[in-house]
Amino acid sequence: MKVSDLRGILTYIPGFREKTFVIALDGAIIADDNFSNIMLDLAVLRSLSIRLVIVHGAAHQLREMSEQSSVPISNADGTGITDEQTLKLALTAANRITHEVLEALASNDLRAAYTNAVIAHPFGIVGGVDRLYTGRVERVDTEFLNQLLEKGVIPVIAPLGFDGDGRTFRVNSDGVALEVAEALKASKLIFVTNHSGLVRNGKKISQISVGEAEEYYKKHKADIPEPLVSKFEHSIRACRNGVSRVHVLDGRIDEGLLTEVFSNEGIGTMIYANEYQAVRRALKKDVRAIRNLIRESVEEEELVPRSRQDILSQLPDYYVFQIDGNIVGCVALHVQPDGEKAELACLSISASHENMGIGQKLMLFAEDAAKQRGIKTIFLLSTRAFNYFQQKGGYKEGTPDDLPAARREKYEASGRNSKVLVKQLT
């Protein structure tokens, strides 16, 4: 890894710190030669104060055990019928894999624990056929998992569920990962498999919205490799149910997990929920609400005063965050004459909605809008909240020399002596 790579990682850390990532490892990846490197990648993520939960599959090992023992199995992935002999082999395979994962984590000085946090009930009778020992996730013991996470312990979850009577059921690992990610309100669900991400017209898709993914899945399901169908089905469900980002990537690529998490391009496919559904461009009717929103910050000299005419004259630059029809946040993005720099300004959140992540969402929205316009550098001026922008937004302190000439003249004339913060957009 190059020094430049490390610098790139540092820009992501403020947004990822203390967030929860659910890592879904296919059994085939655990058997792959690159598995030890994946564990190193997880150690890097954990060192950055990212909370990790590991869910693993067992289909690959179950098939191998069936062939070696000449014991036929009813199905390998936990979605069909699970008879008694299949359950016995599945228990052996799952326990063996869990032990391998725990060993690998221990070798990287990471504390972990095998859990029984998945509560399941029988899948039941479908089409007149009893699924026997195949189960369906009923709920996830989030209190138990959060207790482990708060102590820095990585929960390891096998594709097994338990009911109140102590009976064990096989459950599909993709489904378990989805349920765990939803229950823990994870920031990311990452499927690590032995296939590349979504490919369209011979080209890998790096990023796709959940709406676009759903449409593609409906029309082109037959074109998706069979092992990935389940991944994308569960990815779409995860994004629809509150998980912001879902990644599907090839775990056989060295440092692939870190590249996927800490770069815009990645190596796989990222499906993202529409986090910005509450953000829209400001309208003329919103000017009064914006002025009311920033009034307190202006009085405390955090923001410069803006008259109604000031806002109207640059209205296309303003965006508002709306909840239930009420404007609770705003931000402005002023593109500079050179077309390569833009100023993030007027970020303000109502007192009743502070500490809800709205400011960070508006920041990210503005940055995405800047990227779409080809902006290379975004800067802001701050007298009071500079620490927030550095910690939450990954901004670095600059100097007045970083400002475009016209903006620097205004800066010097204001006499506010604001700190100049800069962020490079890649």
Secondary structure, 3 states (H helix, E strand, C coil): CCHHHHHHHHHHHHHHCCCEEEEEECHHHHCCCCHHHHHHHHHHHHHCCCEEEEEECCHHHHHHHHHHHCCCCCCCCCCCCECHHHHHHHHHHHHHHHHHHHHHHHHCCCCEEECCCEEEEECCEECCEECECEEEEEEECHHHHHHHHHCCCEEEECCEEECCCCCEEECCHHHHHHHHHHHHCCCEEEEEECCCCCEECCEECCEEEHHHHHHHHHHHHHHCCHHHHHHHHHHHHHHHCCCCEEEEEECCCCCHHHHHHCCCCCCCEEEECCHHHHEEECCHHHHHHHHHHHHHHHHCCCCCCCCHHHHHHCHHHEEEEEECCEEEEEEEEEECCCCCEEEEEEEEECHHHCCCCHHHHHHHHHHHHHHHCCCCEEEEEECCCHHHHHHHHCCEECCHHHCCHHHHHHHHHHCCCCEEEEEECC
